[in-house]
Amino acid sequence: MQLARQIEPDSDTVTLATISWHSSRGLPPPALIASLSPSRIAAPEALRASSLCFLDCADKGLIAQVVRLREICGDRLYLVAVTGSATSEFQAELFDAGVDDLLMEEGTPQLLRCLLRAKRHLTLLQTHEKTLAALQDKLDAWQDGLDHLPTPIYLKDVGGRYLGCNTAFSHFVGTERDRVIGHTLADFLPPDVAEAHRESDLEVMRRGGAIRLETDVCVPDTGVRHIMLHKACVASPEGGLRGIAGVLIDITERKELESRLTAAAERDPLTNAYNRRKFFQVAGSAIETANEGERSFAVAVIDIDHFKSINDELGHGEGDVTLCSIVDTLRAHEEEGVLIARAGGEEFFAFFTGDNASQAAAILERMRADIARYCAVVTGIGTVGTISIGLADFDPLQETIDHALRRADLALYRAKRDGRNRLCRAD
């Protein structure tokens, strides 16, 4: 009886058009299998083009060839071991070696059942392959989309190993994507940096949800960048924790702009000293947060002597140079605990707290001496560019800082009246 080689072909399933016979002993196929007109394949490598292979497995000595064929052809080849009679032990060994089916009896029904099982298997395999291909297409589309984004994006498992990332992220860490996937930050960043990021990973996994943090990161080719890092937990289909997704946003330019805007709002543009607004903000905060036993404060008003003569005789450019030099000298004493701000023109405020307030007169005298030594200039009226100072101690429970500054201003007038280049305490 002759069997049709293609069984129930249709548009949705595979056909058994690539049937082959393989015998390492060079034997021909049995008559019933020969009726299918199988291709007789001698070289195992040639079986990759087949979908169904009948394999000569008449004795246990041929089991090794099953293992070899499965290694060469993978799961796409449906292997049927033709054994004749076989013990249950031998059958188990064949299945363990990699065969998909057994044909032990000569007979059309047995062969037809074998062919139908092969067809169902190959149809299912083809369906799975189509599904996998469709999923791969979607994955490739997602990856391509992510790779076109300039923002670094990544996905980690719970152990910190990267499951995926986009091109921007691999560029960000300075290594190829293949060296990122399956590795942790410790594989390509300094240990302390990797550990810090690992701790934030553990924190978001403990808390759940998402977190946002800012950090400085040394980026290859561009140096230190300020980064806003968003991290979020990713759930598995079972509801457990799959890992962490993250996105890195470079906010360096924004932070630099914020810094410039802050400086513009807080500092004098010529001397870079704090302005009046910042002076009262910092002083007010210090007064408000002072403890019961730390209510000792002092303020001073400082004025440059005969500054107008510098502008008039030497020009405003030289006046600006002198002004900046004096401010630099004043601010050199900020490490002694004094806050310096430009009140306007050639006038400055100084603020002292706690122990520094009790040392205010000594600190101010050192400032005055340094400026007289390094900053004074000579004009037609003599030595100018020194400073006169009025100092006032105050208790914020007794008076406001504005009132204390007015008393310091009166002391400044006395210093001017008494010859300049000196310090006077307020009454």
Beta strands, then each sheet from edge to edge (+ up, - down):
strand 1: 19-22
strand 2: 39-40
strand 3: 52-56
strand 4: 78-82
strand 5: 101-103
strand 6: 153-157
strand 7: 162-165
strand 8: 210-219
strand 9: 223-235
strand 10: 241-250
strand 11: 297-304
strand 12: 338-344
strand 13: 347-353
strand 14: 377-379
strand 15: 382-384
strand 16: 387-394
strand 17: 423-425
sheet 1: 2+ 1+ 3+ 4+ 5+
sheet 2: 7+ 6- 10+ 9- 8+
sheet 3: 12+ 13- 11+ 16- 17-
sheet 4: 14+ 15-
end
